[in-house]
Amino acid sequence: MKAWILNPPFSKEMIKEGRCEQEVSLFQTNYPPFTMGYLAAIIRTKYDVEIIDSIAEKHSKKYICDKINLEKPKFVFVNTTTPTFDSDIDLVKNFLNLSKKTKFYIYGVHASYFSKSMKLGNRVNFIIGEPEKKAFELIGKQNVDFKDFPFPAWNLIDLMKYKIALKNKPFLIVQTSRGCPYSCSFCTAPFYYGKKYRKRDVKNVIEEIKYVKSLGVNDILFYSEIFTFDQNYVMEICREIIKQKIKISWMCNSRVDTVNLKLLKLMKKAGCWLISYGIESSNQELLNISKKNYNCELAKVAILMTKKAKILSIGHFILGLSGETKKSIKSTILYSKKIGLDFAFYYNATPFPGSDLYEEKKDEIISNWQNFEYGNNITNSKLDLNKFQSYAYRSFYINFFRIPTIYKLINVLGVNQIPNIANAGVRSLLKLRKF
């Protein structure tokens, strides 16, 4: 029996994984669909499963409608986000008429949040929380823990559709943990994955790394709400990579208050070349209001240590948090340029359903779901966030392609990556035109 795991077509190239629901921009790339990979790996033990990433494959809605009319799968898992939700559901409504017996399982943060209010008949199920639970139920298993999931079915996708922009090489995602014990007001992770931190066994992570390498892929993104939350755990992973002489190049995310120089140097030795930090703001009061709750002075320290470890750094900043002023935004933008970051991304505060910010701002929302992106002003903010975001990007990257920056990129990535660095730079400059 046929089953689909579907990422529906959309007019923009989107990242659609858990709390990450945004248009691809600048040096970013589309993520390999690891949740879809997990679902396929679970279901294929009993069904003939197909992963259809229509965004990566650039399918039209007509193509997918013709395909379901022809194949009529037993069921379809549908990946949704807030900005794509209306489009995704319109497609499902078309499917209902084209394939009269197919069941649909709609998942994602938005679908989970509105699951009780959505009514599309008994063939459409809106999943609350992680969709893998439903997948296991469909093959007759209950209460399977995250650490016991099979490895994603990467052999069912075209790996060359997912490349690191700066390297022009394919990469895959290894998810080491789920759940976030923090309570950042703008984030949907605690709602979707829960606040309990659940990590996989180190041995299991190492085996998955070997599996990824067996596919001919040597670049990995360790995906976790906070990869460095448990420093001893990360150090154990790094030591095993080094001990077993596994040659990989990898990226991860972190808070600035969960790293130290010893850890960073070990990460570098194990193959880490890029760390993505959620800095958000330079204003301590705003950090406290947003429940980010770290000492803002630690950002400078973390970036300096990262530089000493010879790892590249990305800083993520949110403009328009509760309590924000023009002065505090300008201060954050200036701060982002002074602390030594290699890359910076600036987002307008967006009240995604499932976040505390949504509960606070939902009566002020002036836009439809499709406009729920970090580049849009969603609420009745008196601040011209789009103007500030444009200024932030232009002021940070105007000096990006000077000799010292290029030298640093070549030093970290290697001389053989010069053409790819240049190509990524040109593509990113073209994207900057939108700002």
FENSULZI-V443404 format. One record per pair of residues at least 12 apart in sequence whose ideal C-beta (glycine too) atoms are under 6 Angstrom apart, sorted by the first residue. I is the first residue (numbers start at 1). GAP is how many residues later the second one is. Records with the same first field share a line. If there is no record, write none. Layout:
I: GAP  GAP
This chain:
1: 46  73
2: 46  69  71
3: 40  44  46  70  71  72
4: 46  48  69  72
5: 31  34  35  46  72
6: 46  70  72
7: 26  46  47  48  72
8: 46  80  83
9: 45  50  51  52
10: 45  74  77
13: 17
14: 41
15: 16
16: 63  65
17: 14
18: 174
19: 168  169  170
21: 60  61
22: 351  352
23: 350
25: 406
26: 402  405
27: 138  401
29: 136
30: 26  132
32: 130  140  141
33: 20
34: 118  139  141
36: 15
37: 115  116  117
38: 94  111  114
39: 38  96
40: 113  116
41: 109  111  112
42: 93  94
43: 92
45: 94
46: 93
51: 105  106
56: 105
61: 30
65: 29
68: 27  30  31
69: 29
72: 27
73: 29
75: 28
76: 28
77: 28
78: 26  28
80: 26  28  30  31
81: 27
82: 28  270  287  290
83: 287  289  290
85: 25  284
86: 283
92: 12
103: 20
104: 20
105: 20  22  29
106: 20
107: 20  24
109: 79  83  245
110: 243
111: 15
112: 16  17
113: 240  241
115: 13
146: 32  52
147: 53
151: 57  60
154: 61
164: 55
165: 259
166: 255  258
167: 250  253
168: 252
169: 50
170: 47
171: 48  50
172: 40  45
173: 48  50
174: 34  46  48
175: 48
176: 24  29  46  48
177: 22  47
178: 15  20
179: 14  15  17  18  19
180: 45
181: 14  16
183: 108
184: 107  108
185: 105  106  171  172
186: 169  171
187: 168
188: 164  166  167
189: 36
191: 163
199: 34
202: 34  35
205: 32
206: 34
218: 30
219: 30
220: 28  30
221: 30
222: 28  30
226: 29
227: 25  26  27
228: 26  30  31
229: 29
231: 32
235: 31
238: 28  29  32
241: 29
242: 27  28
248: 23
249: 22  24
250: 21  22
251: 23
252: 23
253: 23
254: 21  23
256: 21  42  43  46
257: 37  41
259: 43
261: 44
264: 41  42  45
265: 44
268: 41  42  43
272: 39
273: 139
274: 38
275: 31  36  38
276: 38
277: 38
278: 38
279: 20  36  38
280: 12  38
281: 51
282: 14  49  50  53
283: 45
284: 12
286: 35  37
289: 33  34
290: 31
300: 39
303: 36  37
307: 33
312: 30  100
313: 28  29
314: 29
315: 21  26  29
316: 29
317: 15  19  29
318: 29  31
319: 27  29  66  69  70
320: 28  29  61  63  65
321: 28
329: 59
333: 59
337: 59
344: 52
346: 43  46
347: 27
348: 26  29  37  41
350: 22  24  28
361: 18
364: 15  16
365: 13  14
366: 14
390: 45
393: 39  42
401: 24
409: 12
